[in-house]
């Protein structure tokens, strides 16, 4: 592996990334799978901290013949491990065929935002809608607004959002709709905003698949860490349509938020047996330490949500 990739010292980036990457022997189950067997999945987490609580938004999914992504749960915890449910947002409330990864964030004005990935009914299209409320338990009663509509050529979902120095940063997963039955392909793009509502997409692709590698079918950014002098991204990758829903975690680096380059020739994190470990999320706590959350496949083919505490 080259010492410098995309302007970043790879050894330095890897040293930091390895502190965040899952160490399964020290992980804890945060939310169990909603059932036994394939398709019974919990995960796609997004965490935020406020007033001594960790708030966690995550997706509940059942097998396709039982309704796919049933809804999104908002829960809270004093320690970041054992959660109590605050509210649930159903796919019916959002007029969606399924719900995928949410993004939960608190604005500088003290409002709460929930960005929801919504499957447009009867299509392969995805859009992102935003709910805003004074408190997380009030999301169900709030109005919702389409903020990332996608278009006839692309569906957009699975946002990662960060607010730094007055600028909103967003990385979204785009799925091409040009070829029937090939819509699982995915790339990541980058956008900015002054208010978190109206977004401007940067030119080009923030992270794209690499031909002939383990991530040749898709690359979905799931977390971004602003380090000193560079940015570190964690992403989901897979090599084929057959690996859909069982993506594994990779690492990408860059010096600007609009362009990342993947490093390594194999995944950096996967479940035992080489199966899915995806939607890695990284939360910095008030005391400077971190919590990671991720969705992981279990031996019975269900998925559970796990967490780890990280001290740098």
Phi and psi restraints in degrees (value plus and minus 20) as a CYANA .aco file:
   2 UNK   PHI     -81.1   -41.1
   2 UNK   PSI     130.9   170.9
   3 UNK   PHI     -92.0   -52.0
   3 UNK   PSI     -53.4   -13.4
   4 UNK   PHI    -140.1  -100.1
   4 UNK   PSI     103.8   143.8
   5 UNK   PHI    -150.7  -110.7
   5 UNK   PSI     105.5   145.5
   6 UNK   PHI      35.2    75.2
   6 UNK   PSI      15.1    55.1
   7 UNK   PHI      60.5   100.5
   7 UNK   PSI     -11.2    28.8
   8 UNK   PHI    -137.5   -97.5
   8 UNK   PSI     118.0   158.0
   9 UNK   PHI     -90.4   -50.4
   9 UNK   PSI      88.6   128.6
  10 UNK   PHI     -84.0   -44.0
  10 UNK   PSI     -59.5   -19.5
  11 UNK   PHI     -81.9   -41.9
  11 UNK   PSI     -60.2   -20.2
  12 UNK   PHI     -86.1   -46.1
  12 UNK   PSI     -63.3   -23.3
  13 UNK   PHI     -84.8   -44.8
  13 UNK   PSI     -62.4   -22.4
  14 UNK   PHI     -86.4   -46.4
  14 UNK   PSI     -56.9   -16.9
  15 UNK   PHI     -80.8   -40.8
  15 UNK   PSI     -59.3   -19.3
  16 UNK   PHI     -93.6   -53.6
  16 UNK   PSI     -65.2   -25.2
  17 UNK   PHI     -79.5   -39.5
  17 UNK   PSI     -58.4   -18.4
  18 UNK   PHI     -86.7   -46.7
  18 UNK   PSI     -41.9    -1.9
  19 UNK   PHI     -92.7   -52.7
  19 UNK   PSI     -50.8   -10.8
  20 UNK   PHI    -108.1   -68.1
  20 UNK   PSI     -50.8   -10.8
  21 UNK   PHI     -77.9   -37.9
  21 UNK   PSI     129.9   169.9
  22 UNK   PHI     -77.0   -37.0
  22 UNK   PSI     115.3   155.3
  23 UNK   PHI    -139.7   -99.7
  23 UNK   PSI      73.1   113.1
  24 UNK   PHI     -79.2   -39.2
  24 UNK   PSI     -48.7    -8.7
  25 UNK   PHI     -87.0   -47.0
  25 UNK   PSI     -41.2    -1.2
  26 UNK   PHI    -129.7   -89.7
  26 UNK   PSI     -12.6    27.4
  27 UNK   PHI    -104.0   -64.0
  27 UNK   PSI     141.6   181.6
  28 UNK   PHI    -150.7  -110.7
  28 UNK   PSI     128.1   168.1
  29 UNK   PHI     -95.9   -55.9
  29 UNK   PSI     103.5   143.5
  30 UNK   PHI    -114.4   -74.4
  30 UNK   PSI     -61.9   -21.9
  31 UNK   PHI    -160.2  -120.2
  31 UNK   PSI     104.8   144.8
  32 UNK   PHI     -95.5   -55.5
  32 UNK   PSI     141.1   181.1
  33 UNK   PHI     -80.5   -40.5
  33 UNK   PSI     128.4   168.4
  34 UNK   PHI     -97.8   -57.8
  34 UNK   PSI     -21.4    18.6
  35 UNK   PHI    -196.9  -156.9
  35 UNK   PSI     157.8   197.8
  36 UNK   PHI    -118.9   -78.9
  36 UNK   PSI     115.4   155.4
  37 UNK   PHI      85.7   125.7
  37 UNK   PSI     149.6   189.6
  38 UNK   PHI     -78.3   -38.3
  38 UNK   PSI     118.1   158.1
  39 UNK   PHI      72.9   112.9
  39 UNK   PSI     -36.7     3.3
  40 UNK   PHI    -111.0   -71.0
  40 UNK   PSI      73.8   113.8
  41 UNK   PHI    -148.0  -108.0
  41 UNK   PSI     124.0   164.0
  42 UNK   PHI    -148.4  -108.4
  42 UNK   PSI     119.3   159.3
  43 UNK   PHI     141.3   181.3
  43 UNK   PSI    -161.8  -121.8
  44 UNK   PHI      28.7    68.7
  44 UNK   PSI      34.5    74.5
  45 UNK   PHI    -100.4   -60.4
  45 UNK   PSI     136.7   176.7
  46 UNK   PHI    -164.9  -124.9
  46 UNK   PSI     102.8   142.8
  47 UNK   PHI    -136.5   -96.5
  47 UNK   PSI     129.3   169.3
  48 UNK   PHI    -164.5  -124.5
  48 UNK   PSI     132.2   172.2
  49 UNK   PHI    -137.8   -97.8
  49 UNK   PSI     120.0   160.0
  50 UNK   PHI    -180.6  -140.6
  50 UNK   PSI     112.6   152.6
  51 UNK   PHI      34.8    74.8
  51 UNK   PSI      20.5    60.5
  52 UNK   PHI      64.9   104.9
  52 UNK   PSI     -21.8    18.2
  53 UNK   PHI    -131.3   -91.3
  53 UNK   PSI     125.6   165.6
  54 UNK   PHI    -116.0   -76.0
  54 UNK   PSI     102.9   142.9
  55 UNK   PHI    -120.9   -80.9
  55 UNK   PSI     114.5   154.5
  56 UNK   PHI    -148.3  -108.3
  56 UNK   PSI     104.2   144.2
  57 UNK   PHI    -124.0   -84.0
  57 UNK   PSI     113.1   153.1
  58 UNK   PHI    -169.6  -129.6
  58 UNK   PSI     140.9   180.9
  59 UNK   PHI    -119.9   -79.9
  59 UNK   PSI     117.6   157.6
  60 UNK   PHI    -123.5   -83.5
  60 UNK   PSI     108.8   148.8
  61 UNK   PHI    -151.8  -111.8
  61 UNK   PSI     120.5   160.5
  62 UNK   PHI    -134.0   -94.0
  62 UNK   PSI     148.3   188.3
  63 UNK   PHI     -74.8   -34.8
  63 UNK   PSI     137.9   177.9
  64 UNK   PHI     -75.5   -35.5
  64 UNK   PSI     -62.0   -22.0
  65 UNK   PHI     -93.2   -53.2
  65 UNK   PSI     -26.0    14.0
  66 UNK   PHI    -132.3   -92.3
  66 UNK   PSI      -7.0    33.0
  67 UNK   PHI      93.4   133.4
  67 UNK   PSI     -19.0    21.0
  68 UNK   PHI      39.5    79.5
  68 UNK   PSI    -157.3  -117.3
  69 UNK   PHI     -91.3   -51.3
  69 UNK   PSI      79.5   119.5
  70 UNK   PHI     -85.7   -45.7
  70 UNK   PSI     -59.2   -19.2
  71 UNK   PHI     153.7   193.7
  71 UNK   PSI    -196.2  -156.2
  72 UNK   PHI    -138.6   -98.6
  72 UNK   PSI     115.5   155.5
  73 UNK   PHI    -126.1   -86.1
  73 UNK   PSI     117.5   157.5
  74 UNK   PHI    -129.2   -89.2
  74 UNK   PSI     105.3   145.3
  75 UNK   PHI    -154.7  -114.7
  75 UNK   PSI     145.1   185.1
  76 UNK   PHI    -159.7  -119.7
  76 UNK   PSI     139.0   179.0
  77 UNK   PHI    -172.5  -132.5
  77 UNK   PSI     122.6   162.6
  78 UNK   PHI     -94.7   -54.7
  78 UNK   PSI     -53.2   -13.2
  79 UNK   PHI    -128.1   -88.1
  79 UNK   PSI     -27.7    12.3
  80 UNK   PHI      66.7   106.7
  80 UNK   PSI     -11.7    28.3
  81 UNK   PHI    -139.9   -99.9
  81 UNK   PSI     -74.9   -34.9
  82 UNK   PHI    -116.8   -76.8
  82 UNK   PSI      96.0   136.0
  83 UNK   PHI    -128.9   -88.9
  83 UNK   PSI     125.6   165.6
  84 UNK   PHI    -132.6   -92.6
  84 UNK   PSI     118.0   158.0
  85 UNK   PHI     -91.0   -51.0
  85 UNK   PSI     113.8   153.8
  86 UNK   PHI    -117.5   -77.5
  86 UNK   PSI     -66.4   -26.4
  87 UNK   PHI    -183.3  -143.3
  87 UNK   PSI     147.2   187.2
  88 UNK   PHI    -149.8  -109.8
  88 UNK   PSI     120.2   160.2
  89 UNK   PHI    -132.3   -92.3
  89 UNK   PSI      98.2   138.2
  90 UNK   PHI    -107.1   -67.1
  90 UNK   PSI     137.1   177.1
  91 UNK   PHI     -84.9   -44.9
  91 UNK   PSI     -49.0    -9.0
  92 UNK   PHI     -86.1   -46.1
  92 UNK   PSI     -57.4   -17.4
  93 UNK   PHI     -80.8   -40.8
  93 UNK   PSI     -54.2   -14.2
  94 UNK   PHI    -112.8   -72.8
  94 UNK   PSI     -15.7    24.3
  95 UNK   PHI      31.4    71.4
  95 UNK   PSI      29.1    69.1
  96 UNK   PHI    -144.5  -104.5
  96 UNK   PSI     132.5   172.5
  97 UNK   PHI     -97.2   -57.2
  97 UNK   PSI     -45.6    -5.6
  98 UNK   PHI    -182.8  -142.8
  98 UNK   PSI     134.6   174.6
  99 UNK   PHI    -136.7   -96.7
  99 UNK   PSI     120.2   160.2
 100 UNK   PHI    -138.4   -98.4
 100 UNK   PSI    -166.2  -126.2
 101 UNK   PHI     -81.2   -41.2
 101 UNK   PSI     109.7   149.7
 102 UNK   PHI    -112.3   -72.3
 102 UNK   PSI     145.6   185.6
 103 UNK   PHI    -147.9  -107.9
 103 UNK   PSI     106.5   146.5
 104 UNK   PHI    -132.0   -92.0
 104 UNK   PSI     108.5   148.5
 105 UNK   PHI    -171.3  -131.3
 105 UNK   PSI     128.0   168.0
 106 UNK   PHI    -126.8   -86.8
 106 UNK   PSI     110.4   150.4
 107 UNK   PHI    -101.0   -61.0
 107 UNK   PSI     144.0   184.0
 108 UNK   PHI     -81.1   -41.1
 108 UNK   PSI     -44.2    -4.2
 109 UNK   PHI    -102.8   -62.8
 109 UNK   PSI     -22.3    17.7
 110 UNK   PHI      72.1   112.1
 110 UNK   PSI     -14.6    25.4
 111 UNK   PHI    -103.4   -63.4
 111 UNK   PSI     137.9   177.9
 112 UNK   PHI    -126.9   -86.9
 112 UNK   PSI     118.3   158.3
 113 UNK   PHI    -140.0  -100.0
 113 UNK   PSI     120.6   160.6
 114 UNK   PHI    -148.7  -108.7
 114 UNK   PSI      96.4   136.4
 115 UNK   PHI    -120.4   -80.4
 115 UNK   PSI     103.5   143.5
 116 UNK   PHI    -135.2   -95.2
 116 UNK   PSI     112.7   152.7
 117 UNK   PHI    -106.2   -66.2
 117 UNK   PSI      95.0   135.0
 118 UNK   PHI    -137.3   -97.3
 118 UNK   PSI     106.5   146.5
 119 UNK   PHI    -101.5   -61.5
 119 UNK   PSI     101.5   141.5
 120 UNK   PHI     -90.7   -50.7
 120 UNK   PSI     102.9   142.9
 121 UNK   PHI     -76.0   -36.0
 121 UNK   PSI     112.9   152.9
 122 UNK   PHI      58.9    98.9
 122 UNK   PSI     -11.1    28.9
 123 UNK   PHI    -155.5  -115.5
 123 UNK   PSI     159.4   199.4
 124 UNK   PHI    -121.4   -81.4
 124 UNK   PSI      -9.3    30.7
 125 UNK   PHI    -103.0   -63.0
 125 UNK   PSI     126.5   166.5
 126 UNK   PHI    -146.5  -106.5
 126 UNK   PSI     129.3   169.3
 127 UNK   PHI    -157.0  -117.0
 127 UNK   PSI     145.3   185.3
 128 UNK   PHI    -139.5   -99.5
 128 UNK   PSI     106.1   146.1
 129 UNK   PHI    -133.9   -93.9
 129 UNK   PSI     131.4   171.4
 130 UNK   PHI    -136.5   -96.5
 130 UNK   PSI     114.5   154.5
 131 UNK   PHI    -133.7   -93.7
 131 UNK   PSI     124.5   164.5
 132 UNK   PHI    -153.1  -113.1
 132 UNK   PSI     117.4   157.4
 133 UNK   PHI    -171.8  -131.8
 133 UNK   PSI     142.3   182.3
 134 UNK   PHI     -91.1   -51.1
 134 UNK   PSI     -51.2   -11.2
 135 UNK   PHI    -158.8  -118.8
 135 UNK   PSI     131.7   171.7
 136 UNK   PHI     -78.4   -38.4
 136 UNK   PSI     -52.3   -12.3
 137 UNK   PHI     -91.2   -51.2
 137 UNK   PSI     -28.9    11.1
 138 UNK   PHI    -118.2   -78.2
 138 UNK   PSI     -16.8    23.2
 139 UNK   PHI     -78.4   -38.4
 139 UNK   PSI     -57.4   -17.4
 140 UNK   PHI     -81.8   -41.8
 140 UNK   PSI     -51.0   -11.0
 141 UNK   PHI    -110.5   -70.5
 141 UNK   PSI     -27.0    13.0
 142 UNK   PHI    -103.0   -63.0
 142 UNK   PSI     140.6   180.6
 143 UNK   PHI     -99.7   -59.7
 143 UNK   PSI     139.4   179.4
 144 UNK   PHI    -145.9  -105.9
 144 UNK   PSI     132.3   172.3
 145 UNK   PHI    -156.6  -116.6
 145 UNK   PSI     114.2   154.2
 146 UNK   PHI     -92.9   -52.9
 146 UNK   PSI     100.3   140.3
 147 UNK   PHI    -130.4   -90.4
 147 UNK   PSI     -46.0    -6.0
 148 UNK   PHI    -149.3  -109.3
 148 UNK   PSI      74.6   114.6
 149 UNK   PHI     -99.0   -59.0
 149 UNK   PSI     -38.3     1.7
 150 UNK   PHI      44.8    84.8
 150 UNK   PSI    -184.4  -144.4
 151 UNK   PHI    -179.1  -139.1
 151 UNK   PSI    -187.2  -147.2
 152 UNK   PHI     -88.4   -48.4
 152 UNK   PSI     -38.5     1.5
 153 UNK   PHI    -120.6   -80.6
 153 UNK   PSI     -42.1    -2.1
 154 UNK   PHI    -160.4  -120.4
 154 UNK   PSI     119.2   159.2
 155 UNK   PHI    -121.0   -81.0
 155 UNK   PSI     128.8   168.8
 156 UNK   PHI    -150.7  -110.7
 156 UNK   PSI     119.4   159.4
 157 UNK   PHI    -182.3  -142.3
 157 UNK   PSI    -197.5  -157.5
 158 UNK   PHI      34.9    74.9
 158 UNK   PSI      40.2    80.2
 159 UNK   PHI     -97.8   -57.8
 159 UNK   PSI     129.4   169.4
 160 UNK   PHI    -140.7  -100.7
 160 UNK   PSI     106.1   146.1
 161 UNK   PHI    -149.7  -109.7
 161 UNK   PSI     114.8   154.8
 162 UNK   PHI    -155.0  -115.0
 162 UNK   PSI     123.1   163.1
 163 UNK   PHI    -135.3   -95.3
 163 UNK   PSI      96.3   136.3
 164 UNK   PHI    -158.6  -118.6
 164 UNK   PSI     107.4   147.4
 165 UNK   PHI      32.4    72.4
 165 UNK   PSI      20.4    60.4
 166 UNK   PHI      62.8   102.8
 166 UNK   PSI     -20.7    19.3
 167 UNK   PHI    -132.7   -92.7
 167 UNK   PSI     114.3   154.3
 168 UNK   PHI    -109.6   -69.6
 168 UNK   PSI     108.6   148.6
 169 UNK   PHI    -131.7   -91.7
 169 UNK   PSI     117.9   157.9
 170 UNK   PHI    -158.6  -118.6
 170 UNK   PSI     115.4   155.4
 171 UNK   PHI    -137.9   -97.9
 171 UNK   PSI     105.3   145.3
 172 UNK   PHI    -142.6  -102.6
 172 UNK   PSI     130.9   170.9
 173 UNK   PHI    -113.3   -73.3
 173 UNK   PSI     107.6   147.6
 174 UNK   PHI    -130.2   -90.2
 174 UNK   PSI     113.4   153.4
 175 UNK   PHI    -135.6   -95.6
 175 UNK   PSI     102.9   142.9
 176 UNK   PHI     -93.1   -53.1
 176 UNK   PSI     120.4   160.4
 177 UNK   PHI    -132.1   -92.1
 177 UNK   PSI      -3.0    37.0
 178 UNK   PHI     -99.3   -59.3
 178 UNK   PSI     -41.4    -1.4
 179 UNK   PHI    -147.0  -107.0
 179 UNK   PSI      98.6   138.6
 180 UNK   PHI     -75.9   -35.9
 180 UNK   PSI     120.0   160.0
 181 UNK   PHI      47.9    87.9
 181 UNK   PSI      -7.7    32.3
 182 UNK   PHI    -140.5  -100.5
 182 UNK   PSI      -2.3    37.7
 183 UNK   PHI     -94.7   -54.7
 183 UNK   PSI     -27.5    12.5
 184 UNK   PHI     -93.7   -53.7
 184 UNK   PSI     -36.5     3.5
 185 UNK   PHI     -76.7   -36.7
 185 UNK   PSI     129.1   169.1
 186 UNK   PHI    -172.5  -132.5
 186 UNK   PSI     124.5   164.5
 187 UNK   PHI    -150.3  -110.3
 187 UNK   PSI     146.9   186.9
 188 UNK   PHI    -135.8   -95.8
 188 UNK   PSI     115.9   155.9
 189 UNK   PHI    -144.4  -104.4
 189 UNK   PSI     143.7   183.7
 190 UNK   PHI    -142.6  -102.6
 190 UNK   PSI     120.2   160.2
 191 UNK   PHI    -159.8  -119.8
 191 UNK   PSI     139.2   179.2
 192 UNK   PHI    -147.6  -107.6
 192 UNK   PSI     142.6   182.6
 193 UNK   PHI    -176.4  -136.4
 193 UNK   PSI     133.6   173.6
 194 UNK   PHI    -110.4   -70.4
 194 UNK   PSI     -40.1    -0.1
 195 UNK   PHI    -152.8  -112.8
 195 UNK   PSI     -21.7    18.3
 196 UNK   PHI      57.5    97.5
 196 UNK   PSI     -11.0    29.0
 197 UNK   PHI    -137.3   -97.3
 197 UNK   PSI     -73.3   -33.3
 198 UNK   PHI    -116.6   -76.6
 198 UNK   PSI     101.2   141.2
 199 UNK   PHI    -136.2   -96.2
 199 UNK   PSI     125.4   165.4
 200 UNK   PHI    -138.5   -98.5
 200 UNK   PSI     101.2   141.2
 201 UNK   PHI    -102.1   -62.1
 201 UNK   PSI     117.1   157.1
 202 UNK   PHI     -93.1   -53.1
 202 UNK   PSI     136.2   176.2
 203 UNK   PHI     -88.1   -48.1
 203 UNK   PSI     129.4   169.4
 204 UNK   PHI      61.4   101.4
 204 UNK   PSI    -188.3  -148.3
 205 UNK   PHI    -136.1   -96.1
 205 UNK   PSI     113.8   153.8
 206 UNK   PHI     -95.0   -55.0
 206 UNK   PSI     -57.9   -17.9
 207 UNK   PHI    -172.7  -132.7
 207 UNK   PSI     109.4   149.4
 208 UNK   PHI    -148.7  -108.7
 208 UNK   PSI     139.9   179.9
 209 UNK   PHI     -82.4   -42.4
 209 UNK   PSI     138.4   178.4
 210 UNK   PHI    -133.5   -93.5
 210 UNK   PSI     107.1   147.1
 211 UNK   PHI     -82.0   -42.0
 211 UNK   PSI     117.6   157.6
 212 UNK   PHI      54.9    94.9
 212 UNK   PSI      -4.6    35.4
 213 UNK   PHI    -141.4  -101.4
 213 UNK   PSI    -199.6  -159.6
 214 UNK   PHI     -86.5   -46.5
 214 UNK   PSI     -36.5     3.5
 215 UNK   PHI    -134.9   -94.9
 215 UNK   PSI       9.2    49.2
 216 UNK   PHI     -93.1   -53.1
 216 UNK   PSI     -37.1     2.9
 217 UNK   PHI    -112.4   -72.4
 217 UNK   PSI     -45.2    -5.2
 218 UNK   PHI    -194.0  -154.0
 218 UNK   PSI     132.3   172.3
 219 UNK   PHI    -161.6  -121.6
 219 UNK   PSI      89.2   129.2
 220 UNK   PHI    -135.3   -95.3
 220 UNK   PSI      90.8   130.8
 221 UNK   PHI     -85.8   -45.8
 221 UNK   PSI     110.6   150.6
 222 UNK   PHI    -138.4   -98.4
 222 UNK   PSI     -38.8     1.2
 223 UNK   PHI    -179.3  -139.3
 223 UNK   PSI     126.0   166.0
 224 UNK   PHI    -152.7  -112.7
 224 UNK   PSI     110.9   150.9
 225 UNK   PHI    -136.0   -96.0
 225 UNK   PSI     105.3   145.3
 226 UNK   PHI    -105.6   -65.6
 226 UNK   PSI      83.8   123.8
 227 UNK   PHI    -118.4   -78.4
 227 UNK   PSI     155.0   195.0
 228 UNK   PHI     -92.1   -52.1
 228 UNK   PSI      89.8   129.8
 229 UNK   PHI      68.3   108.3
 229 UNK   PSI     -25.1    14.9
 230 UNK   PHI    -181.6  -141.6
 230 UNK   PSI     151.1   191.1
 231 UNK   PHI    -137.9   -97.9
 231 UNK   PSI     121.7   161.7
 232 UNK   PHI    -137.9   -97.9
 232 UNK   PSI     105.4   145.4
 233 UNK   PHI    -137.1   -97.1
 233 UNK   PSI     119.2   159.2
 234 UNK   PHI    -124.3   -84.3
 234 UNK   PSI     120.4   160.4
 235 UNK   PHI    -164.9  -124.9
 235 UNK   PSI     137.3   177.3
 236 UNK   PHI    -113.5   -73.5
 236 UNK   PSI     114.5   154.5
 237 UNK   PHI    -156.6  -116.6
 237 UNK   PSI     136.8   176.8
 238 UNK   PHI    -175.8  -135.8
 238 UNK   PSI     140.3   180.3
 239 UNK   PHI    -119.9   -79.9
 239 UNK   PSI     -34.7     5.3
 240 UNK   PHI    -173.0  -133.0
 240 UNK   PSI     145.6   185.6
 241 UNK   PHI     -84.5   -44.5
 241 UNK   PSI     -50.1   -10.1
 242 UNK   PHI     -84.1   -44.1
 242 UNK   PSI     -43.8    -3.8
 243 UNK   PHI    -108.8   -68.8
 243 UNK   PSI     -16.4    23.6
 244 UNK   PHI     -74.7   -34.7
 244 UNK   PSI     114.7   154.7
 245 UNK   PHI      61.1   101.1
 245 UNK   PSI     -26.8    13.2
 246 UNK   PHI    -144.1  -104.1
 246 UNK   PSI      17.5    57.5
 247 UNK   PHI     -83.1   -43.1
 247 UNK   PSI     133.9   173.9
 248 UNK   PHI    -136.5   -96.5
 248 UNK   PSI     147.5   187.5
 249 UNK   PHI    -117.2   -77.2
 249 UNK   PSI     110.5   150.5
 250 UNK   PHI    -139.2   -99.2
 250 UNK   PSI     157.0   197.0
 251 UNK   PHI    -146.7  -106.7
 251 UNK   PSI     118.6   158.6
 252 UNK   PHI    -155.4  -115.4
 252 UNK   PSI     135.2   175.2
 253 UNK   PHI    -152.8  -112.8
 253 UNK   PSI     138.6   178.6
 254 UNK   PHI    -188.9  -148.9
 254 UNK   PSI     147.6   187.6
 255 UNK   PHI    -126.1   -86.1
 255 UNK   PSI     -26.2    13.8
 256 UNK   PHI    -159.7  -119.7
 256 UNK   PSI     132.6   172.6
 257 UNK   PHI     -92.6   -52.6
 257 UNK   PSI     -27.2    12.8
 258 UNK   PHI    -116.6   -76.6
 258 UNK   PSI     -22.0    18.0
 259 UNK   PHI    -170.2  -130.2
 259 UNK   PSI      94.0   134.0
 260 UNK   PHI    -137.3   -97.3
 260 UNK   PSI     131.7   171.7
 261 UNK   PHI    -146.1  -106.1
 261 UNK   PSI     109.4   149.4
 262 UNK   PHI     -90.4   -50.4
 262 UNK   PSI     126.3   166.3
 263 UNK   PHI    -141.4  -101.4
 263 UNK   PSI     136.3   176.3
 264 UNK   PHI      67.1   107.1
 264 UNK   PSI     134.4   174.4
 265 UNK   PHI    -124.2   -84.2
 265 UNK   PSI     -17.6    22.4
 266 UNK   PHI    -170.3  -130.3
 266 UNK   PSI     145.7   185.7
 267 UNK   PHI     -81.3   -41.3
 267 UNK   PSI     132.1   172.1
 268 UNK   PHI    -114.7   -74.7
 268 UNK   PSI     -35.4     4.6
 269 UNK   PHI    -171.9  -131.9
 269 UNK   PSI     117.1   157.1
 270 UNK   PHI    -175.4  -135.4
 270 UNK   PSI     144.8   184.8
 271 UNK   PHI     -96.4   -56.4
 271 UNK   PSI     143.5   183.5
 272 UNK   PHI     -74.8   -34.8
 272 UNK   PSI     114.3   154.3
 273 UNK   PHI      72.0   112.0
 273 UNK   PSI     -17.9    22.1
 274 UNK   PHI      56.2    96.2
 274 UNK   PSI       7.6    47.6
 275 UNK   PHI    -124.5   -84.5
 275 UNK   PSI    -183.7  -143.7
 276 UNK   PHI     -86.0   -46.0
 276 UNK   PSI     114.0   154.0
 277 UNK   PHI    -164.0  -124.0
 277 UNK   PSI      86.1   126.1
 278 UNK   PHI    -161.1  -121.1
 278 UNK   PSI     156.1   196.1
 279 UNK   PHI      33.1    73.1
 279 UNK   PSI      24.9    64.9
 280 UNK   PHI     -82.7   -42.7
 280 UNK   PSI     108.2   148.2
 281 UNK   PHI    -145.2  -105.2
 281 UNK   PSI     124.3   164.3
 282 UNK   PHI    -146.8  -106.8
 282 UNK   PSI     102.7   142.7
 283 UNK   PHI    -141.2  -101.2
 283 UNK   PSI     102.4   142.4
 284 UNK   PHI    -107.4   -67.4
 284 UNK   PSI     107.8   147.8
 285 UNK   PHI    -108.5   -68.5
 285 UNK   PSI     147.5   187.5
 286 UNK   PHI     -81.0   -41.0
 286 UNK   PSI     -48.7    -8.7
 287 UNK   PHI    -105.7   -65.7
 287 UNK   PSI     -15.6    24.4
 288 UNK   PHI      73.9   113.9
 288 UNK   PSI     -34.3     5.7
 289 UNK   PHI    -101.5   -61.5
 289 UNK   PSI    -199.1  -159.1
 290 UNK   PHI    -151.2  -111.2
 290 UNK   PSI     136.7   176.7
 291 UNK   PHI    -144.2  -104.2
 291 UNK   PSI     115.8   155.8
 292 UNK   PHI    -128.9   -88.9
 292 UNK   PSI     126.6   166.6
 293 UNK   PHI    -152.8  -112.8
 293 UNK   PSI     122.2   162.2
 294 UNK   PHI    -177.9  -137.9
 294 UNK   PSI     136.6   176.6
 295 UNK   PHI    -115.3   -75.3
 295 UNK   PSI     109.8   149.8
 296 UNK   PHI    -154.0  -114.0
 296 UNK   PSI     118.9   158.9
 297 UNK   PHI     -90.0   -50.0
 297 UNK   PSI     124.3   164.3
 298 UNK   PHI    -128.7   -88.7
 298 UNK   PSI     148.3   188.3
 299 UNK   PHI     -79.0   -39.0
 299 UNK   PSI     -45.3    -5.3
 300 UNK   PHI    -111.3   -71.3
 300 UNK   PSI     -10.3    29.7
 301 UNK   PHI      60.1   100.1
 301 UNK   PSI     -18.8    21.2
 302 UNK   PHI     -99.5   -59.5
 302 UNK   PSI     153.1   193.1
 303 UNK   PHI    -144.8  -104.8
 303 UNK   PSI     117.9   157.9
 304 UNK   PHI    -139.7   -99.7
 304 UNK   PSI     146.7   186.7
 305 UNK   PHI    -128.1   -88.1
 305 UNK   PSI     105.3   145.3
 306 UNK   PHI    -139.6   -99.6
 306 UNK   PSI     141.3   181.3
 307 UNK   PHI    -162.1  -122.1
 307 UNK   PSI     135.8   175.8
 308 UNK   PHI    -162.5  -122.5
 308 UNK   PSI     130.0   170.0
 309 UNK   PHI    -120.8   -80.8
 309 UNK   PSI     114.3   154.3
 310 UNK   PHI    -145.5  -105.5
 310 UNK   PSI     105.3   145.3
 311 UNK   PHI    -127.2   -87.2
 311 UNK   PSI     107.4   147.4
